[in-house]
Amino acid sequence: MSRKIIDISIALDNDTPADQPGFGPVIEYQDPKSNVPEILRFFPGLTVDQLPGGEGWGNETVKLRTHSGTHLDAPYHYHTTMDKGQRAITIDEVPLEWCFQRGIKLDFRHFPDGYVVSAKDVEDELKRIKHELRPLDIVLINTRAGSRFGHPDYIDVGIGMGREATLYLLERGVRVTGIDAWGWDAPFKFMAQRYAETKDPSIIWEGHRAGMEIGYCHLEKLHNLDALPAKGFQVSCFPVKIRGGSAGWTRAVAIIDDGRPDELILD
């Protein structure tokens, strides 16, 4: 049996436009030669010529938001309560069994930017791929935004998962979802337009806020979802453990084992 691991995460860097202006990471790089003074401070009497090739060690200093890069949002990010009034869990409290499960992919690349996905859209796509949801399935949403990663318009393209679509998944036991767009909801550009037209505050972050009714996590800024089949893979997305945090970075991957295409379930 062969195993294929597909990276569905984005890399952190100083240049790729993956966040609102001013919200991205700031990385200071120190290469092994420029960082020699640091190693010499630890070992009094050591000289540069005694180091292999005159090199110390590489290091980086990173200023980073928990929602930069590919990350897993905890229910606390959406509201201080979940499950209709219970305290929302933070990222260090997310059950690890949520984060390593059978994955499926719903393909919504055909919808126009700003479209808000409905429960019927989800149901229709599940029928198309012939999949019946099981508790703890990890549902990934493939949107047009994935093709625009690295471009200035990335944060303004793609669809959003509406409240009813999100609850459709949660009511069937899904506890982790993911999307290759900047956020789970429609881009702010379109959300603001709808609010200006309707003055209805319930449309603001409606997919996120569904977590107030049923607590769940979602992955944002996934990538390479077009390389995945509709089903027949596992997803691993363990978050960095930040005490009391609203999110944690993750090197999310999809795992495909040949010969067991739809049996990748952790019972």
N, C-alpha and C positions, 0 to 999 in steps of 0.2 A: 504494500500500500504506500503510495507516495503522498506527501503533504505539501500543499502550496500555501504560503502565507502572503497575503496581499496587504500592503500598507495603505490604510485609508485615512491617514493623518496628514496634516500640513506641517512644514518645517517653520521654526521661528527664525526670523532674520530682521535686519534693520530696514530693509528696502521694499519688501512686498506689500502692496496696499491691501491688507486683509482686515483692517479695522477703520473706525471713524478716525479722522485726523487727530493726532495727539493721544490715541488710545492704544497704539501698538507697542511692541516691546522695544527696549533700548538695550543693546548688547555691546559691552565693551570687551574686545578680544585682546588677550595677552598671549603672544606666541612663545614657544620655549626659549628663544634667545632673549627676547625683551624681558622675560620674567626671571632671568638669572638672579637679580638682586634679592628677590624674595627667598629663593632657596639658600642663598648665602647667609641670610639673617638667621636661618635655623641652625646652621652649622658653622660656628665661629672658627676661623682659620682656613676654611675651605676657599679655594681659588677657582676662577673660571676655567683655567687650563686643566683642572682636575675633573671637570665634568665631561661626560661623553659628548664630543663634538662641541663643547662649550655651551651646552644647552641645559636649561632648567626644566620647567614643565609648562605645558599649555594650561590656560585658565580663562574663564569668562566671568564677567560680572553682569548680571541681568536685572533690569528693572522691568517688571512684568505684572500685568493684571491677571487674575485667575481666569478671566474670560478671553484672554488672548490665546491664539493658536487653537489647536483641536483640544476641546475640553469637555468635561461632563458636568452639567449643571445639577445641583442638588435641589430638592424641593424648597429649601430655604431661600433660594434665589428668587422664586416666584412670589412668595409671601411668607409671613412668619407662621402661618398655619397651613395644615394639609388635612386630608381625610375629614373634611367638614368640622374643623375646629381643633384638631390635635396639633401639638407643636410640630412644626416642620423640621425634618431632619437636615443636618448639615452634611457636607461632603464626607467628613470622616465617619459618619454614621450610616452611610449608604450600605445596605447589605451586599457583600461581595458576590453572592450568588446571582444578583441582578446583572453583574458585569461580565459574565462569561456564559453565554447561552446560544441557542440556535438563532441564526439571523435570517431575515428575509428582506428583500428590496422591493419597494414600490416605485415604479418609474412614472414620475410626473413632469418629465422634461417637456412634454407637449403643451402644458398649460402656459399661458402668457405671464409675464412678470407681474407680480402683485396679486395674482389670483389667490383666493382663499379656499383651500381644499375642504370639501364637505365630507360628511360620513358616507354619503352615497359614492363619492369618488373613491374613497378607500375600499368600500365594499366591492365596487366594480373592478378595481385593480386586483383585489384578492381573488375574485372569480376568474379574472383573466389568467393569473399565474397558477390557478388551481391550488390555492393554499387556504387551509383552515387554521386560524390563530390558536395557539396554545398559550397558557400562562407562562410568562417570562420570556416569550419570544422577543428578540431585539429587532425592532422594525426600523429600517433605514430608508430615507426618502431621497431619491435621486431627482435633482432639479437642474434647470439650465445654469444655475449659479456655478455649478462645478466646472463648467467649461470656461467661466470667466475669472476663475481664481488667478491672481497675479496681474489682473487688469484694474484700472482705476474705478471701473463701474461695478466691481464685484459686490460691494455691500448693498447695491441698489437693484440687483437682479434676482430672479428666482421667485418662487411662490411661498405662501405661508400655510401652515397647518392650523385650521380654525379650531374653535372650541369643540364643536360637535365631532369633528374628525378625530381630535385628540382623545376625547372621552370615549369614542367608539373603540379605540385601541385599549384604553385603560380599563374599561368595563369588561374586557375579555382577558384581563390579567397581564397585559403588557406593562412593564415597569421601566424599561429603557427604550428610548427611541433615538433617532439621529437624523441629521440632515447635512447636505453638502453646501448649504448657504450660510450666510453670516449669522442668521438666527432662525429659530423654529417658526416664529410668526412671519408674516409678510414683511418685506423691507420697510423701515420707518418712513421712507419716502411715500409709499403707497398708503401706509396706515394713516399718515398725517393727512393725506388727500381725502381719504374716506371720513376721517373725523371732521375735517373742515366742512364736508358736505352734509354730514348727518348730525354732528354734535353728540354722537352716541359714545360715551366713554367705555362701554362694554366691549368695543372692538379693539381697544388698546391692549395688546399683549394677550389676546383672548386664548391662544393656544397655551402659552405659559400659565396663565391664571387657572386653567383647568386643573392644575396641580393642587389648587385649594380644595377641590372636591375629592380627588384621588391622587395621592402623592406619587410622583414619578420623576425620573431623571431624563434629560436628553443630551445628546452629543451635538455640538455645533462645530461648524468649519471642518466637516469631514471632506475627504477628497478621493478621487479615483473610483467613485462608486460605479461608474460605467464599466469598470473592469469586472464587476461582480455579476454572477448569475442572479436570477430572481430568488432562488433559494438553494439549499444544499451547502451551507457554510455555517461556521460559528463566528461569533464576534467576541473579541476580548477587548475590554475597555476599562481596566482598573484605573481609578483616579489617584493622583498624588494626594496623600493624606494631610490635609490642612485643617487643623483643629478649628472648628466653628466656621469653616469656610463655606461660601456659596457655590463654589465650583472647584474643580481640580483638573490639571492638565493630564492628558492621557495619550499614549502612543497606541491608538486604536488600530487593530488589525482584523482582517477576515481570514479565517482558516478553512481551507478546503481539503478534505481527505478523499482521494479518489477511491471509488468502490463503495462508499457509504454516502451517496449524495444527499439523502434526505433523512438520515438517521443521526444527525449530529446534535444530539440532545443530552443535556446533563440532567438525568432524572434524580 
